[in-house]
Amino acid sequence: MFKVSSNPHIRSKDTTARIMQYVVIALLPTTVFGVFHFGLHALLQVLITVATTVLTEYIYDRCMHKKISIGDFSAVVTGLLLALNLPPSAPLWIGVIGGVFAIIVVKMLFGGLGQNFMNPALGARCFLIISFTSIMTNFDCDAYTGATPLAAIKTGESAPDLLDMIIGRTAGTIGETSMIALLIGAVFLLLMKVIDLRVPGTYILSFVIFIILFSGHGLDINYILSQLAGGGLMLGAFFMATDYVTRPVTKNGQYVFGMFLGIMTGIFRIFGPSAEGVSYAIILGNLLVPLIEQFTKPTAFGKKKVKKEAV
């Protein structure tokens, strides 16, 4: 007997809310380290930014007479990611403005979760960098003063000790400094099968190959590890480039997407005026996702690809 039913035919027990909760749990190690590392102001920034994104989505749903969607925890993830991408000394109102922009402009005006064309947290971060450049590029705080590790490397200054960069005892945004804490969260997501290594693995590998070829440092292991640990690459690769909504759905497309991110991050860091480039690389990649999916779309079962004959 054949049973006829509407799709989807393969279902998962995981819900959107559960997946988002897994992401929040995975971000806790780097959040806790950031608060411990940078102090009370960092904690207030995280709490206020998350509260802003959740409250903004709730108010928008109420005003638009839509079903309240904050129960899916996507607004919490957006607020947490945005807060972790902010300088520890940034005024608290920066998180409020960024949270409102992320939810209303990037997410809800395009239809809500599943319809946004770019990662809301990164979209808000880029908006804040353009609008409040001096604030978003000032990483001086009670714990550290001076340039970030990548900025020091870019200008030829002496970079912090590599072990300090891996542990996270350096300047940077609240959630990007500790490579160890980020990798702990990434391993958790991999074990929970929330993400796989197609996008982050291709991203990191492509970036490493690019800087080996074009940075002028060759196979200098210290330089390579400093580039991996000294900025937002790990946070972007495992927690933002893997966003279900803004990454390609095709497997081959995810490899192409990861390669694009690695190459663009390398271009921004090596040849651009800024020492960082992860946010802009992922945003540009998000915009190209429909095109990537179009060219990597698999052939439907039972059909053959038709080769176009030359005229």
GUGUKOL-876167 format. One record per residue (C-alpha): residue number from 1; residue in three letters; x, y, z. Coordinates in steps of 0.001 Angstrom, whole numbers, plus 500000, padded with zeros to 6 digits. Example, Ala and Ser with C-alpha at 12.3 -4.5 7.8 and 13.67 -1.06 7.14 Angstrom:
2
pos_code_u_v_w
1_ALA_512300_495500_507800 .
2_SER_513670_498940_507140 .
This chain:
311
pos_code_u_v_w
1_MET_500000_500000_500000 .
2_PHE_501267_503424_499048 .
3_LYS_500467_506290_501375 .
4_VAL_500043_509703_499838 .
5_SER_500749_512674_502084 .
6_SER_501878_516248_501748 .
7_ASN_505505_517173_502190 .
8_PRO_507790_517277_504072 .
9_HIS_508159_513497_504040 .
10_ILE_511261_513435_506237 .
11_ARG_510748_515100_509595 .
12_SER_513050_515898_512476 .
13_LYS_512240_515977_516170 .
14_ASP_514261_519173_516544 .
15_THR_512226_522362_516544 .
16_THR_513405_525858_515684 .
17_ALA_513273_526783_519359 .
18_ARG_515404_523795_520373 .
19_ILE_518016_524523_517703 .
20_MET_518211_528143_518803 .
21_GLN_518553_527044_522414 .
22_TYR_521476_524831_521395 .
23_VAL_523112_527862_519766 .
24_VAL_522610_529923_522937 .
25_ILE_524188_527143_525010 .
26_ALA_527109_526932_522568 .
27_LEU_527681_530684_522886 .
28_LEU_527743_530590_526692 .
29_PRO_531475_529702_527035 .
30_THR_532633_532709_525000 .
31_THR_529999_534927_526657 .
32_VAL_531118_533939_530154 .
33_PHE_534755_534411_529206 .
34_GLY_533990_537821_527683 .
35_VAL_532216_538968_530837 .
36_PHE_535016_537620_533056 .
37_HIS_537629_539171_530788 .
38_PHE_536091_542608_530225 .
39_GLY_533982_543129_533339 .
40_LEU_530503_544227_534369 .
41_HIS_529966_546594_531446 .
42_ALA_530249_543664_529023 .
43_LEU_527582_541772_531002 .
44_LEU_525248_544779_530901 .
45_GLN_525844_545132_527175 .
46_VAL_524886_541501_526567 .
47_LEU_521751_541664_528737 .
48_ILE_520507_544963_527301 .
49_THR_521148_543957_523679 .
50_VAL_519345_540622_524085 .
51_ALA_516453_542309_525910 .
52_THR_516220_544878_523090 .
53_THR_515988_542292_520306 .
54_VAL_513381_540223_522151 .
55_LEU_511272_543237_523119 .
56_THR_511512_544745_519627 .
57_GLU_510275_541550_517992 .
58_TYR_507448_541256_520521 .
59_ILE_506317_544865_519960 .
60_TYR_506523_544479_516173 .
61_ASP_504409_541315_516245 .
62_ARG_501828_543017_518450 .
63_CYS_501649_546125_516280 .
64_MET_501377_544086_513070 .
65_HIS_498786_541739_514642 .
66_LYS_500984_538734_513988 .
67_LYS_501566_535631_516053 .
68_ILE_504124_536341_518783 .
69_SER_507326_534701_517553 .
70_ILE_509770_535320_520383 .
71_GLY_509221_531771_521613 .
72_ASP_511455_530434_518825 .
73_PHE_514498_532034_520554 .
74_SER_515799_533464_517260 .
75_ALA_515624_536986_518682 .
76_VAL_517703_535837_521664 .
77_VAL_520350_534409_519333 .
78_THR_520386_537612_517268 .
79_GLY_520799_539778_520358 .
80_LEU_523503_537562_521823 .
81_LEU_525505_537429_518583 .
82_LEU_525222_541177_518145 .
83_ALA_526382_541821_521715 .
84_LEU_529360_539499_521259 .
85_ASN_530340_541527_518182 .
86_LEU_530416_544822_520084 .
87_PRO_533494_546429_521690 .
88_PRO_533470_545938_525469 .
89_SER_533608_549682_526119 .
90_ALA_530819_550639_523694 .
91_PRO_527985_552651_525308 .
92_LEU_524888_550646_526127 .
93_TRP_522725_552575_523679 .
94_ILE_524787_551110_520825 .
95_GLY_523358_547676_521597 .
96_VAL_519847_549137_521706 .
97_ILE_520144_550814_518294 .
98_GLY_521781_547751_516782 .
99_GLY_519165_545408_518251 .
100_VAL_516265_547450_516878 .
101_PHE_517906_547641_513442 .
102_ALA_518644_543898_513373 .
103_ILE_515088_542866_514200 .
104_ILE_513004_545431_512330 .
105_VAL_515080_546351_509270 .
106_VAL_516976_543138_508562 .
107_LYS_514554_540520_509865 .
108_MET_510902_541494_510314 .
109_LEU_510454_543837_507333 .
110_PHE_511441_540953_505081 .
111_GLY_508946_538544_506610 .
112_GLY_510592_537351_509809 .
113_LEU_512646_534247_510501 .
114_GLY_513351_532339_507309 .
115_GLN_512815_535323_505017 .
116_ASN_515737_537593_505947 .
117_PHE_518358_537792_503201 .
118_MET_521318_538396_505509 .
119_ASN_522328_537543_509052 .
120_PRO_520510_540105_511262 .
121_ALA_523310_540401_513824 .
122_LEU_525964_540997_511173 .
123_GLY_523719_543355_509254 .
124_ALA_523290_545406_512424 .
125_ARG_527024_545306_513176 .
126_CYS_527887_546624_509710 .
127_PHE_525240_549345_510138 .
128_LEU_526776_550348_513464 .
129_ILE_530312_550378_512029 .
130_ILE_529203_552692_509213 .
131_SER_527132_554943_511500 .
132_PHE_529354_555022_514603 .
133_THR_532819_554172_513308 .
134_SER_534806_555713_516155 .
135_ILE_532809_553825_518783 .
136_MET_532801_550493_516972 .
137_THR_536551_550581_516338 .
138_ASN_537566_551652_519833 .
139_PHE_538601_548578_521828 .
140_ASP_540166_550391_524770 .
141_CYS_538724_549318_528100 .
142_ASP_539767_548842_531721 .
143_ALA_541416_545529_530882 .
144_TYR_543264_546568_527705 .
145_THR_544351_549631_525795 .
146_GLY_545811_549769_522328 .
147_ALA_545264_547940_519076 .
148_THR_543692_544529_518608 .
149_PRO_546035_541675_517638 .
150_LEU_545064_541863_513959 .
151_ALA_545537_545637_513892 .
152_ALA_548975_545218_515432 .
153_ILE_549923_542604_512839 .
154_LYS_548564_544818_510056 .
155_THR_550706_547796_511069 .
156_GLY_553816_545731_511724 .
157_GLU_553721_546143_515495 .
158_SER_554525_543298_517853 .
159_ALA_551461_541104_518271 .
160_PRO_550416_539630_521617 .
161_ASP_551740_536229_522630 .
162_LEU_550122_533471_520568 .
163_LEU_549015_531570_523686 .
164_ASP_547323_534718_524991 .
165_MET_545494_535059_521674 .
166_ILE_544279_531455_521773 .
167_ILE_543144_531756_525393 .
168_GLY_541646_535181_524794 .
169_ARG_543758_537525_526909 .
170_THR_543754_540227_524238 .
171_ALA_541737_543218_523075 .
172_GLY_538755_542694_520795 .
173_THR_534984_542432_520827 .
174_ILE_533227_540824_523773 .
175_GLY_532884_537390_522204 .
176_GLU_535702_537012_519689 .
177_THR_538875_536910_521770 .
178_SER_538875_533368_523175 .
179_MET_539503_530804_520454 .
180_ILE_539242_527992_523017 .
181_ALA_535813_529092_524254 .
182_LEU_534529_529427_520684 .
183_LEU_535813_525971_519740 .
184_ILE_534127_524446_522806 .
185_GLY_530828_525892_521610 .
186_ALA_531493_524751_518052 .
187_VAL_532170_521178_519194 .
188_PHE_528874_521221_521104 .
189_LEU_526972_522272_517980 .
190_LEU_528713_519569_515962 .
191_LEU_527859_516896_518548 .
192_MET_524232_518059_518611 .
193_LYS_524284_517930_514789 .
194_VAL_523076_521520_514605 .
195_ILE_525892_522319_512179 .
196_ASP_528386_520371_510112 .
197_LEU_531861_521213_508857 .
198_ARG_530967_521936_505223 .
199_VAL_530747_525721_505587 .
200_PRO_533112_526447_508525 .
201_GLY_535686_523868_507447 .
202_THR_535790_525138_503856 .
203_TYR_535817_528724_505120 .
204_ILE_538815_528232_507406 .
205_LEU_540753_526048_504931 .
206_SER_540216_528499_502052 .
207_PHE_541301_531400_504233 .
208_VAL_544474_529607_505350 .
209_ILE_545391_528728_501745 .
210_PHE_544747_532327_500675 .
211_ILE_547006_533881_503314 .
212_ILE_549723_531307_502638 .
213_LEU_549717_532331_498977 .
214_PHE_549223_536083_499220 .
215_SER_550166_537374_502686 .
216_GLY_553909_537266_502083 .
217_HIS_554436_535139_505195 .
218_GLY_554219_531764_503472 .
219_LEU_553940_528787_505815 .
220_ASP_554655_530809_508951 .
221_ILE_552612_528836_511511 .
222_ASN_552642_531622_514079 .
223_TYR_551231_534069_511540 .
224_ILE_548542_531628_510403 .
225_LEU_547449_530825_513962 .
226_SER_547470_534530_514832 .
227_GLN_545132_535231_511928 .
228_LEU_542810_532426_513046 .
229_ALA_542826_533335_516741 .
230_GLY_543207_537099_516627 .
231_GLY_539882_538222_515197 .
232_GLY_536298_537209_514563 .
233_LEU_536987_534359_512154 .
234_MET_536063_531545_514550 .
235_LEU_532934_533340_515760 .
236_GLY_531879_534054_512192 .
237_ALA_532737_530639_510754 .
238_PHE_530936_528495_513320 .
239_PHE_528105_530723_514545 .
240_MET_527141_533110_511729 .
241_ALA_528211_531607_508416 .
242_THR_526318_528438_509403 .
243_ASP_523012_530286_509801 .
244_TYR_520360_528050_508185 .
245_VAL_518484_530950_506612 .
246_THR_521354_532809_504983 .
247_ARG_523592_529948_503840 .
248_PRO_522977_527813_500705 .
249_VAL_520775_524758_501148 .
250_THR_522625_522703_498527 .
251_LYS_525675_520734_499689 .
252_ASN_527888_521848_496819 .
253_GLY_526624_525374_497348 .
254_GLN_527806_525291_500947 .
255_TYR_531324_524403_499795 .
256_VAL_531259_527254_497285 .
257_PHE_529894_529573_499967 .
258_GLY_532678_528627_502383 .
259_MET_535354_529129_499723 .
260_PHE_533945_532543_498872 .
261_LEU_533982_533587_502533 .
262_GLY_537575_532431_503002 .
263_ILE_538816_534255_499904 .
264_MET_536921_537472_500677 .
265_THR_538098_537502_504300 .
266_GLY_541652_537067_503065 .
267_ILE_541248_539909_500563 .
268_PHE_539825_542243_503197 .
269_ARG_542514_541418_505747 .
270_ILE_545559_541349_503471 .
271_PHE_544750_543996_500870 .
272_GLY_542068_546116_502555 .
273_PRO_542587_549087_504861 .
274_SER_540974_547289_507813 .
275_ALA_542575_544480_509809 .
276_GLU_539274_542549_509968 .
277_GLY_536843_541486_507271 .
278_VAL_534697_538608_508514 .
279_SER_531467_540588_508827 .
280_TYR_531634_542072_505338 .
281_ALA_532654_538750_503806 .
282_ILE_529655_536943_505309 .
283_ILE_527253_539736_504345 .
284_LEU_528478_539646_500732 .
285_GLY_528203_535863_500780 .
286_ASN_524616_536088_502053 .
287_LEU_523717_538317_499100 .
288_LEU_525121_535762_496644 .
289_VAL_523346_532743_498148 .
290_PRO_520453_532714_495612 .
291_LEU_522970_532748_492738 .
292_ILE_525090_530029_494355 .
293_GLU_522025_527844_494858 .
294_GLN_520956_528370_491250 .
295_PHE_524271_527030_489914 .
296_THR_524604_524191_492424 .
297_LYS_521029_522940_492305 .
298_PRO_521060_519129_491949 .
299_THR_519239_517423_489140 .
300_ALA_515782_516172_490113 .
301_PHE_515440_512414_490592 .
302_GLY_514566_510696_487316 .
303_LYS_515776_513558_485130 .
304_LYS_518986_514086_483217 .
305_LYS_520877_517252_482679 .
306_VAL_520385_518514_479162 .
307_LYS_523627_519603_477575 .
308_LYS_523317_522655_475400 .
309_GLU_524746_522058_471947 .
310_ALA_526943_524712_470399 .
311_VAL_525272_526595_467583 .
